[in-house]
Amino acid sequence: MKIIRADTHWIAVPFEHGGPSNTGFGGRPWANMQTLIVEIETDNGLVGHGEIFGHNGIPSALAAFEHQIKPFILGRDASAIAPLMLELQKVNHNFGRYGQTLFAISGVDIALWDIAGKAANMPLWKLLGGSTEESVPAYSSLMRFGDPEFVEQRSADSVALGYKHVKLHERTPEAVEAARRGGGPDFKIMVDVNCPWNVAEAIEIGDAMSEHGVYWLEEPVWPPENFDGLAEVRNNGVCNVAAGENASTAWEFQQMMQAGAVDWAQPSVSKVGGITEFLKVCRLAEMHNVGIAAHSPYFGPGYIATMHLLAAYTGQKAPLERLFGTLEATLYPGLTEPGPDGRIRLPLGAGLGQEPSKEVIKEYRVKA
């Protein structure tokens, strides 16, 4: 089963996140959900889809795929996923086993697992070991609004939609207080601050936030690979600590866990090295008594792959991260919106379980 074609589709779908117009990360507003899809075809006619993490960084991720990754996968055996992923990491290690190189490898890996499920005529969650449930719980992940009024209202909206967990991307105790006020006493609040503080600041501000109930404090320390600093926050603060969306490959997660840095590990399937590497992180988490809280603020094949991975994982795990907001159109109708109980149904088709909408890809395509 040889790879005969490897293409990409870059789309931008208008996205309403419920915040002010300047809401976004990295100083740039998010009016669109940008997705970079990898499409791989084999000589027996199977087609798989993956997702390269990108958002505002898609142009550089696309270049990494076209020039570093694609030339090495054409003609290769699509069923030999693990050896191919190892080779791709080795061949490209001079360019870094992280960042855009690893994001591009991740997209290929996901697409090959999609093909593997189709070849076995099984949904990925079943191929990975099966599940006892037909749906997975999800949590609402809010954008960074910077305004307690929006935090309060969107938290209330999330709870009304059935979510029992809400994640903020705010950096003040006042914002956490507003979320608690909006959603009431019974839902869990997570706070992702995206690596802004030193250890002392993280302990002080995290402890102040905890007065309003914090289920975990996410990435409180700069830089994200400061695992000793994270361990200090975990040992001396009152909040549980989560991190890992910026960790690259299972090797960094091993260092993180050996340092005692986290209660929750957060691999991102479209960043960490794909499904192959995600599974390694899960094994490490079980051995270190650490929970898995997958990072998935996207709506492409990576989001669907995360759903499968969590369904099949039997260790301690958090709900599926679902970015709060409304897409003008979705690649996967019926798989991205939670039901009134805050759960999202598992796809039953082979591989990822559902093909991305060709109509959406065509209508919202971005010219590179």
Beta strands, then each sheet from edge to edge (+ up, - down):
strand 1: 3-16
strand 2: 24-25
strand 3: 28-29
strand 4: 32-42
strand 5: 47-52
strand 6: 135-141
strand 7: 165-168
strand 8: 188-192
strand 9: 216-218
strand 10: 241-243
strand 11: 264-265
strand 12: 291-292
strand 13: 320-323
strand 14: 326-327
strand 15: 343-345
sheet 1: 5+ 4- 1+ 14-
sheet 2: 2+ 3-
sheet 3: 12+ 11+ 10+ 9+ 8+ 7+ 6+ 13+
sheet 4: 12+ 11+ 10+ 9+ 8+ 7+ 6+ 15-
end
